[in-house]
Amino acid sequence: MRKLAIGIAASGALALTGLVAPVASADTSPDLVFSAVTVNNGKAVTVGTAAAVKVPVTYTLTRPSDLTVDYKTTFAGVLLYRGTLSRMSNEVEPEDVPTCTTTATTDTTVTESCKETLVIAPEDTLYSTSDATTWKAAGLYSTMDQDDDGSDGHIHLGYDFDAWGPLGSGVQVKRAAKLTADASPEPVKKGGTITVTGKLTRADWEAGRYTGYTSQKATLQFRAKGSTSYTTVKTVTSGTGGALKATTTATKDGYYRYVFAGTATTGSATAPGDFIDVR
């Protein structure tokens, strides 16, 4: 079911609806060209379980010079989707009017450089682990013809929707990860054994919480007191519930932490360093 941008509320945000819209026929479709589409500056978007993430999008729009896009009854912009253009499994549409600056004109066309912001809110946008994938970008154009007064016993709601895609390279949407580290015992005698435990979890959008991420490599690192850099001690694999455990020999005061590099579906994470006093 498509959610179409059909107008602007008093606040300036686009009003979105869940109505199924008919696709405009080829002879009424406008001749729009979306190019140079860049999403989130070419970087992956990492989303947790609560906070919405704002995703910047830039693109070039070339339209017929006689086509007016007023963002009241007509709207143009870029959306993100996964699946196919005709069968979108999920989508994110702009909530605010894009900012466009005219860069070139001809007798028949106007070219604009545009910026907009897409908002990915985990509770409203991300429904399953399948959303952790590469999303595609598409240009959209929608029109609204609305008479919903009803005083004459008749209303009319007309919506047309055109989309072009995929455009650009899209964007990878990833599940946010969290990592902890706890070194013990403390204090410890020099030459004694230090055990560093931790836990690797990642966002579960369906459950609305972080759950253990198993069978993943995490690097144990150490930073000596007074130093500014960490060095690698060893690499371990997360077990049940994302549990991590490693042992090392106590040599000097310092901080231990775990680092997770991330995967194709999950963002990276670094645990805060845990201080050990060696005596």
C-alpha positions as CSV (number, residue, x, y, z in Angstrom):
1,M,0.0,0.0,0.0
2,R,1.5,3.3,-1.0
3,K,1.7,6.3,1.3
4,L,1.6,9.4,-0.9
5,A,2.6,12.9,-0.3
6,I,-0.7,14.7,-1.0
7,G,-0.3,18.2,0.4
8,I,1.2,20.4,3.0
9,A,-0.1,20.8,6.5
10,A,-0.1,24.2,8.3
11,S,3.2,23.3,9.8
12,G,4.8,22.9,6.4
13,A,5.1,19.1,6.7
14,L,3.8,16.9,4.0
15,A,0.5,15.2,4.7
16,L,0.8,11.5,4.0
17,T,-2.0,9.1,3.5
18,G,-2.3,5.3,3.2
19,L,-4.6,5.4,0.2
20,V,-3.8,3.2,-2.8
21,A,-3.2,5.6,-5.7
22,P,-3.7,4.9,-9.3
23,V,-0.5,5.2,-11.4
24,A,-0.8,7.9,-14.0
25,S,-1.0,6.7,-17.6
26,A,2.0,7.2,-19.9
27,D,0.4,10.0,-21.8
28,T,-0.3,12.1,-18.7
29,S,3.0,11.4,-16.9
30,P,5.3,14.4,-16.6
31,D,8.7,14.4,-18.2
32,L,10.8,14.5,-15.1
33,V,14.4,13.5,-14.8
34,F,16.0,12.8,-11.4
35,S,19.8,12.6,-11.5
36,A,22.9,12.7,-9.2
37,V,20.9,11.2,-6.3
38,T,23.0,10.8,-3.2
39,V,21.6,9.4,0.1
40,N,23.2,10.1,3.5
41,N,26.4,11.4,1.8
42,G,27.0,7.8,0.5
43,K,27.2,6.3,4.0
44,A,25.2,3.6,5.6
45,V,22.3,4.5,7.9
46,T,22.4,2.8,11.3
47,V,19.2,2.7,13.3
48,G,18.5,1.6,16.9
49,T,15.2,0.8,18.5
50,A,13.9,4.2,19.6
51,A,15.5,7.3,18.1
52,A,14.5,8.5,14.6
53,V,17.4,9.0,12.2
54,K,17.4,11.9,9.8
55,V,18.8,11.0,6.4
56,P,19.9,13.8,4.0
57,V,19.3,13.4,0.3
58,T,20.6,15.5,-2.5
59,Y,19.6,15.3,-6.2
60,T,19.2,17.2,-9.5
61,L,15.7,17.6,-10.9
62,T,15.0,18.6,-14.5
63,R,11.4,19.4,-15.3
64,P,9.4,21.0,-18.1
65,S,9.4,24.7,-17.7
66,D,5.6,24.8,-17.9
67,L,5.2,22.3,-15.1
68,T,4.5,23.9,-11.7
69,V,5.4,22.0,-8.5
70,D,3.6,23.9,-5.8
71,Y,3.8,21.4,-2.9
72,K,0.1,21.9,-2.4
73,T,-1.6,19.9,-5.1
74,T,1.6,18.8,-6.8
75,F,4.7,17.3,-5.2
76,A,8.1,16.1,-6.4
77,G,10.9,14.5,-4.4
78,V,12.9,11.4,-3.7
79,L,11.8,8.4,-1.6
80,L,13.6,5.2,-0.4
81,Y,12.2,1.7,-1.0
82,R,13.1,-1.9,-0.9
83,G,11.7,-4.5,-3.2
84,T,10.8,-3.5,-6.7
85,L,9.4,-0.2,-8.0
86,S,6.0,-1.8,-8.8
87,R,5.9,-3.9,-5.6
88,M,7.6,-2.0,-2.8
89,S,8.1,-4.1,0.3
90,N,8.6,-0.9,2.4
91,E,9.2,2.7,1.7
92,V,10.2,6.0,3.3
93,E,8.8,9.3,1.9
94,P,9.9,12.9,2.6
95,E,8.1,14.6,5.4
96,D,9.1,18.1,4.5
97,V,9.3,20.2,1.4
98,P,12.7,19.9,-0.4
99,T,14.8,23.0,-0.8
100,C,15.5,23.5,-4.5
101,T,17.7,26.1,-6.3
102,T,17.4,26.7,-10.0
103,T,20.8,26.1,-11.7
104,A,19.9,26.2,-15.4
105,T,17.0,27.0,-17.7
106,T,16.2,26.5,-21.4
107,D,13.1,27.3,-23.5
108,T,11.6,24.0,-22.4
109,T,13.2,22.9,-19.2
110,V,14.2,24.0,-15.7
111,T,17.0,22.3,-13.8
112,E,17.2,22.5,-10.0
113,S,19.6,21.4,-7.3
114,C,17.5,19.9,-4.5
115,K,18.0,18.9,-0.9
116,E,15.6,17.0,1.4
117,T,15.5,15.0,4.6
118,L,14.0,11.6,5.0
119,V,13.2,10.4,8.6
120,I,13.7,6.7,9.4
121,A,11.8,6.0,12.7
122,P,12.2,2.4,13.9
123,E,8.7,2.2,15.4
124,D,7.0,3.6,12.3
125,T,9.2,2.6,9.4
126,L,11.2,-0.6,10.1
127,Y,9.1,-3.7,10.6
128,S,11.4,-6.7,10.3
129,T,15.0,-7.9,10.0
130,S,14.5,-7.8,6.2
131,D,14.7,-4.0,6.4
132,A,18.4,-4.3,7.2
133,T,19.4,-4.3,3.6
134,T,20.2,-2.0,0.7
135,W,17.3,0.4,0.0
136,K,16.9,2.0,-3.4
137,A,16.0,5.6,-4.3
138,A,13.3,6.7,-6.6
139,G,12.0,10.0,-7.8
140,L,8.4,10.6,-7.3
141,Y,5.7,13.0,-8.6
142,S,2.2,13.0,-7.2
143,T,-0.8,15.2,-7.8
144,M,-4.0,15.7,-5.8
145,D,-7.4,16.7,-7.0
146,Q,-9.6,17.0,-4.0
147,D,-13.1,18.3,-3.3
148,D,-14.2,16.9,0.1
149,D,-16.6,19.6,1.2
150,G,-19.6,17.3,0.8
151,S,-22.1,20.1,1.2
152,D,-23.7,19.2,-2.1
153,G,-23.8,15.5,-1.3
154,H,-20.7,14.7,-3.4
155,I,-17.0,14.5,-2.8
156,H,-14.1,13.8,-5.1
157,L,-10.6,12.6,-4.2
158,G,-8.2,12.1,-7.1
159,Y,-4.6,11.0,-6.7
160,D,-2.0,10.3,-9.4
161,F,1.5,8.9,-8.7
162,D,4.6,8.5,-10.8
163,A,7.9,7.0,-9.7
164,W,11.3,6.6,-11.5
165,G,13.9,4.2,-10.1
166,P,16.1,2.9,-9.0
167,L,18.3,6.0,-8.9
168,G,21.9,6.3,-7.7
169,S,23.4,3.6,-5.5
170,G,20.7,3.7,-2.8
171,V,21.7,3.3,0.9
172,Q,22.5,0.5,3.3
173,V,20.2,0.5,6.3
174,K,21.8,-1.3,9.3
175,R,20.8,-2.5,12.8
176,A,22.6,-0.6,15.5
177,A,24.8,-2.6,17.8
178,K,25.9,-2.2,21.4
179,L,28.9,-3.6,23.2
180,T,30.0,-3.8,26.8
181,A,33.3,-4.8,28.6
182,D,34.0,-5.7,32.2
183,A,37.6,-6.5,33.3
184,S,38.2,-8.3,36.6
185,P,39.4,-8.9,39.3
186,E,40.3,-5.4,40.4
187,P,42.8,-4.8,41.7
188,V,45.0,-7.6,40.3
189,K,48.5,-8.6,41.0
190,K,51.1,-8.2,38.2
191,G,51.4,-11.4,36.3
192,G,47.9,-12.5,37.4
193,T,45.1,-13.4,35.1
194,I,42.6,-10.8,33.9
195,T,39.2,-12.0,32.6
196,V,37.3,-9.6,30.4
197,T,33.6,-10.3,29.8
198,G,31.2,-8.5,27.7
199,K,28.1,-8.7,25.6
200,L,27.3,-7.9,21.9
201,T,23.7,-7.0,21.1
202,R,21.9,-5.4,18.2
203,A,18.6,-3.7,17.5
204,D,15.6,-6.0,17.0
205,W,13.1,-3.7,15.3
206,E,10.3,-6.2,15.6
207,A,10.7,-6.6,19.4
208,G,11.7,-3.0,19.9
209,R,14.8,-3.9,22.0
210,Y,18.4,-5.1,21.7
211,T,19.0,-8.8,21.5
212,G,22.2,-10.9,21.6
213,Y,24.3,-11.2,18.4
214,T,25.9,-14.6,18.4
215,S,28.8,-16.1,16.3
216,Q,30.4,-12.7,15.7
217,K,34.1,-11.7,16.0
218,A,35.0,-9.0,18.5
219,T,38.5,-7.7,19.2
220,L,39.8,-7.3,22.8
221,Q,42.0,-4.2,23.0
222,F,44.1,-2.6,25.7
223,R,45.3,1.0,26.4
224,A,47.9,1.5,29.0
225,K,47.4,4.3,31.6
226,G,48.7,7.5,30.2
227,S,48.6,6.3,26.6
228,T,46.1,7.6,23.9
229,S,46.0,4.5,21.7
230,Y,44.6,1.0,22.0
231,T,46.4,-2.2,20.9
232,T,44.8,-5.5,20.0
233,V,45.2,-8.3,22.5
234,K,43.1,-11.1,20.9
235,T,39.9,-11.8,19.0
236,V,37.0,-13.8,20.4
237,T,33.7,-15.0,19.1
238,S,30.4,-14.1,20.7
239,G,28.4,-17.0,22.2
240,T,24.9,-17.5,23.6
241,G,23.1,-14.2,23.9
242,G,26.1,-12.4,22.5
243,A,28.3,-13.2,25.5
244,L,32.1,-12.4,25.2
245,K,34.9,-13.7,27.3
246,A,38.7,-13.5,27.1
247,T,41.6,-13.9,29.5
248,T,45.0,-12.1,29.4
249,T,47.9,-11.5,31.7
250,A,48.1,-8.4,33.9
251,T,51.2,-6.3,33.1
252,K,50.3,-2.7,33.8
253,D,47.5,-0.3,34.7
254,G,45.2,0.4,31.8
255,Y,41.8,0.0,30.1
256,Y,40.3,-3.0,28.3
257,R,37.5,-2.8,25.7
258,Y,35.9,-4.8,23.0
259,V,35.5,-3.6,19.4
260,F,33.0,-5.0,16.8
261,A,33.7,-4.0,13.2
262,G,30.1,-4.5,12.0
263,T,28.6,-6.6,9.2
264,A,26.6,-6.0,6.1
265,T,23.4,-5.8,8.2
266,T,24.7,-4.4,11.5
267,G,26.6,-1.3,12.5
268,S,29.9,-1.3,14.3
269,A,30.3,-0.8,18.1
270,T,32.9,0.0,20.6
271,A,32.6,-0.7,24.4
272,P,33.8,2.0,26.9
273,G,37.2,1.1,28.3
274,D,37.2,-0.6,31.7
275,F,40.1,0.3,34.0
276,I,42.2,-2.3,35.8
277,D,44.6,-1.4,38.6
278,V,47.6,-3.7,38.5
279,R,49.7,-4.0,41.7
